[in-house]
Amino acid sequence: LRHLLTLDGLPKEILCRLLDRAGQIRDTALGRTQRRHSLDGATVCTLFFEPSTRTRSSFQIAAQRLGADVLNFDASTSSTRKGETARDTLRNLEAMGVRGFVVRHAEDGAVEALAGEAGEGTAVINAGDGRSAHPTQGLLDVLTLRQAKGADFSKLKVLMVGDVNHSRVARSDLHALRTLGAGEIRVCGPQALLPQDDTLHGCVVGDDFDAMLEGVDAVMMLRLQRERMEEGLVASLQDYHDHYGLTAQRLTRAASDAVVLHPGPINRGVEITDEVADGPQSLVLRQVSNGVAIRMAVLETLLG
Ligand code: CP
């Protein structure tokens, strides 16, 4: 594996190896405080053209725990403001000795295009591009599910809810769930926020949240991505919450041991209530801590 750009087509063997390694890391002191030296002498750059809290910070922590130096590139104070392209930015940083780029970009396909420009020996990791892919989020989500429900996904009923159309997380989660053989993938949201292409092939699709919740083992809530939406696509936040907000009352329709995931950032009171987000069935912070382990496993695999 030279770059990690998407989970679409990533062989199950490689995906499972990354999950296994991240699980090992989590179970040892390495996942918390201990440092190792597998990336000593390497420099990793977080090249983010869009905001981030979880992905950027966890990649930084992951790289540092592996012994790498980390350069946090700030697009807002860089020469991209003077018109320098992302390609020239990457090539200039590469000339300074950066070996690993963790890239987030607003445009679909932009990270793959940058990877095509990178020199031999440089690894590019997609940290989220447009609505296309967010592979490390997909990996950490299925790692979190696997820890909660076991490695056999064949009997799992998973429900994904909300703004699927604008969500790169949803696309990467769907690829990972299919690769791991999830028993049933249900997708629920307002018609206007569901993709009309083949993204949802093989999924059970519906717009009645209460009905779709019946008996599911896991509920993957998605953020309403208002920054990517045309005005008027959602009538009002209250209306959205009334139809697609996960409340404690609604959650009783799922299996009694169902777990709840959300990639963050959360619009509290819109897609999920505080009671559920902070409640006993929520794995939201588990996802975040798994993010460090997954990113260590990915960096080790590509650069170690
Ligand atoms: N889940 C996620 O990608 O969060 P950030 O945008 O904070 O990185």
Boltz pocket constraint, residues with backbone or C-beta under 6 A from the ligand:
constraints:
  - pocket:
      binder: B
      contacts: [[A, 51], [A, 52], [A, 53], [A, 54], [A, 55], [A, 56], [A, 127], [A, 128], [A, 137], [A, 263], [A, 264], [A, 265]]
      max_distance: 6.0
